[in-house]
Amino acid sequence: MIPGELTTEQQAIRDAIRRLMEPFDDAYWLERDASATFPHEFRQAVAAGGWLGIAMPEQYGGSGLGVAEAVVMMEAVANSPGAMAAASSVHMNIFGPLAIVKHGTEAQKAEWLPPIVKGELITCFGVTEPDAGLDTTRITTAARRDGVDYVISGRKIWTSVAQQAHRVVLLARTADYDAKRPTEGLSLFFAELDPAHVEIREIPKMGRHAVDSNMVFYDGLRVPARDRIGDEGRGFRILLDSLNPERCLIGAEAVGIGRQALGRAVAYAGEREVFGRPIGRNQAIQHPLAESWIELEAAWLTVQRAAAFYDAGQPCGPEANAAKYLGAEAGIRACERAVSTHGGMGYAREYHVERFLREAWINRLAPVSQQLILCHIAEKVLGLPKSY
């Protein structure tokens, strides 16, 4: 098989997602962005098609496919008028439950996974804290054992979809921080978002207005011990099993939005005439767009390679981080070039490329910064001393 070529099944997934996206056109996403309204109709369509369970086990209603198929799906979702807003509205349900799949008990899987796959149980992800940032070992949200329950208090930031979610995959400290073992003492929970003990405040932001991002405050939230995922104190290690597939998905989504922007720039360059000729005849227009095609193709191959490593059960930290890094860079450059190609109209909402540029920025910033990825590669691949 030619490297990077889609299998027959993967091509069928891409075609099916493209058909699913057709009713959700430019006008739909422009209105959702302008009104900051969650795309419920789109998410319901994805759930009705069974796509939320693409990487979930078949016995719980999923398709039993791998991350290699999930990245094909998410690239196609982002390579649409919905761009990152569409991808973000379902993103968490694709990778987040993997912690439950790998480390949950049979009872937990049977209770939680089927409604997640059906779209009846919406989840969000609560890890990042305002004072800890990317230093996850320094989180302070605490889970204190009280009989058969844990009582959780603290705060999280950048919890996407919390306004819509019923439960949160929540990382909290069950033991004091130990500098000698910084990754120990953290536990992972699948907690209900009880409004009596959880306050959710939406964060106004520059892009992806259709999908909410939030500060979440936990004040004495009682979580039954049966809702802990895996062993107490092992939450950080369990969390790592979800991070590499998320990096693959982010890389794929970044490629998707980049390809969508590039396609619009090419179309505009072919039809827009200035000085009696299409602007696409000018090398100053051609060359940046050609560079973006090359960059997006290279990023996509890296995404596919990382996903294949993960599905094969092989270590893939460097590959997954590289996929996210290259996808984010290629995607945002394609969006920048699309705006430039449109000239002044690139700044206008009616051409949508300004929305793509605003949304593409998130892929550089989250779920891990480009700079921390470079630190990871320098240390883990190149063998250089740890810098932080």
Secondary structure, 3 states (H helix, E strand, C coil): CCCCCCCHHHHHHHHHHHHHHCCCCHHHHHHHHHHCCCCHHHHHHHHHCCHHHCCCCHHHCCCCCCHHHHHHHHHHHHCCCCHHHHHHHHHHHHHCCHHHHHHCCHHHHHHHHHHHHHCCCCEEEECCCCCCCCCHHHCCCEEEEECCEEEEEEEEECCCCCCCCCEEEEEEECCCCCCCCCCCCEEEEEEECCCCCEEEEECCCCCCCCCCCEEEEEEEEEEEHHHEECCCCEHHHHHHHHHHHHHHHHHHHHHHHHHHHHHHHHHHHHHCEECCEEHHHCHHHHHHHHHHHHHHHHHHHHHHHHHHHHHCCCCCHHHHHHHHHHHHHHHHHHHHHHHHHHHHHHHCHHHCHHHHHHHHHHHHHCCCCHHHHHHHHHHHCCCCCCCC
